């Protein structure tokens, strides 16, 4: 199974990136999984209202689109800013939900995890669930959004800068349950 993890925070060495690296490490333990990670710290998409030229993509845009195309499962690690997802991720989904890139929302499973330095993360994951579902529906695509979202709380207390666990068993168990569920949904969707 091909899996893309998107760290959607534009900040360098963000909490979302720590969590994305942790997910990547957990998933790479399975030899059958091909896991890629795209970090939004290099985000360079124009504002909504302008277009991305599919024949002249930047390095960041090419990495995001190429890895997304290959993925069976797309997991988004989303920072929480004032109880909402970050503007860069919303902007990216708006651009990629257009005619030239609509195929990115076909025959995929999407899963969402909100990340927070404190207690939070649920609302941005729910907002992106709604947005991606709308793109799939409006574009008449065939994909599924996993109903299980994850709140990755207190990232600095639970993960180091490399995405290695600092030993919180509750955090580790919750993350494993989220990944197991997301993988099972993706496997069932791919069989169908």
N, C-alpha and C positions, 0 to 999 in steps of 0.2 A: 504494500500500500504506500502511495506517495502522500506525504503529509507536509503542508506548509504551515509554519507558525509565523504570524505577523506580530511584531512588537510595534504597536502603532503610536507610541509616544515619540515626538520629534526631539526629545531631550537626549543628549549623549549619556550613556550609562544610566538609563532610567530604571525605575522599578519595573516597568513593563518588560524591559529588556532582560533584567534579572530573572523574571518569571518565565519569559520565553526561553531563555537558556536552560532553566531548570526543566521545563517541558521537553526541550530538545534532548537533554541528557537522559531523561526517563524514557523517551520514545526510542532513542538510538540503542537502548539495551536490547530491543527486539530486532534481530538481524533481518527480518523480512520488511522492515519499515525503511523507506527512503525519506529522510527528514531534511527539510531546508528551513532556513530562518531568514526573514527579511526585516531589517531594522529601519524604522521610519526616521532615524536621526539624519538620514540623507534625503528626506522627503523634498521633492522639488516640483510637484505638480502645480500647474497654474490654478488660480481661483476658478470656481465654477462660473460659467458664462463664457469661458474660452474653451478651446478644444485641445486635446492631446493628439499629436500627429502620429498615427500608428506606424508610419514609415520612418519616423525620425525620433525614436524614443531616447530619453536620457539613460544613463547607466542605472539609476535607481528605478525608473519606470520599466526598463527592460527586465531587471531582476524580479521586480514584483509581478509583472505580467507573465513572464516565462515560468516562474515557479508556481504561480496560481494556476496557469493552464495545465501543468503537469500533475497538480494535486488532486487526490481523491477526497481528502479531508483538509479543510482550511480552518485553522484555529487562530482566533484573534485575541491577543492580550491587549486590553484597552485601559488606558489610564482614566481616572475620574477627575474631571475638572468641574467643580460646582455642580455635581450630580449628573453630569452629562459626558458623553464621549468627546474626545478631542476633535477639533475642527479638521485636522489633516485626514483623519480616517473618514469622516463624513464626506469631505471633499473627494477623496479617492474613490469611495463607493459611488458617488454621484458621477464622476468621470467614467468609471469602468462599467457603470450600469447603462451606458449608451450603446448605440447601434454597433460601433466598431469593436466593442469589447464584451458585449452581452454574453458571448459564449463562456465567459469566466463564471457565470452563474448557472451553468447547465451541467447536470450529472455530477454534482458535488455534494458533500456534507459540510456544513458550517457549524462551528462551535465557538462560544464566546466566554471569555473570562475577564472580569473587571479586576484591575489591580489598584492597590491603595497603600500609601505609607501608613495609614491608620486603619480605621474600620470603615469599609466601603467597597464600592466596585460593582454592586448589583445593578444600579440604575443604568450606567453606560452599557453594560452587557445586554440588558433588556431593550434599551433603545436601538442598539445595533441589530438585535434579533428582529425587531419590528422593521427596520429599514431594509435589511437584506431580504427578509420575507417579501416585502413590497416589491423590490427589484425583481425577484424571482417570479412573482405573480404577474406583475405588469409586463415583464418581458416574455411571458409565456414559456418560461424555462422549467426544466424538471430537476429540481434539487430539493434537499431537505435541510432544515435548520434544527439542530439538536435542541430539544426543550430544556436540557439541563445546562444551566449557566453556573459559573464558579466565581466566588468572591475570594480573591487572593489578598487577604488582609495582612497588614503590618509587614510588608515585604522586607524592609531593612532588618527586622528582628528575626526573619525566617530564612533569608537567603543572603549569601555574600555577593560581592560584585561579579563573580563568575557564574552565578546561578547555582551554586552548591548549597545544599541544605545546611542550616545551622542546628538541626536536630529536633525541631518541633514535630513530634509524632502526629499531632492533630492536623497540622498543615500538610504533612506528607501524605497522610491517609486521605484527606479531602481531595488533594490534587490527584492522587491515584484513582480515586472513585470517579472524578471528572474525566480523566483520560480514558479509563476503562469504558465508561458509558459512551463517550464520544466515538471511540474506536468501534464499539459494538454497533452503534447506529450507522457508522460509515460502512461496516462490513455488510450489514443487512441491506443497506441502500444499494451497494454495489452488486449484490446477488440478484436483487429485484429486476 
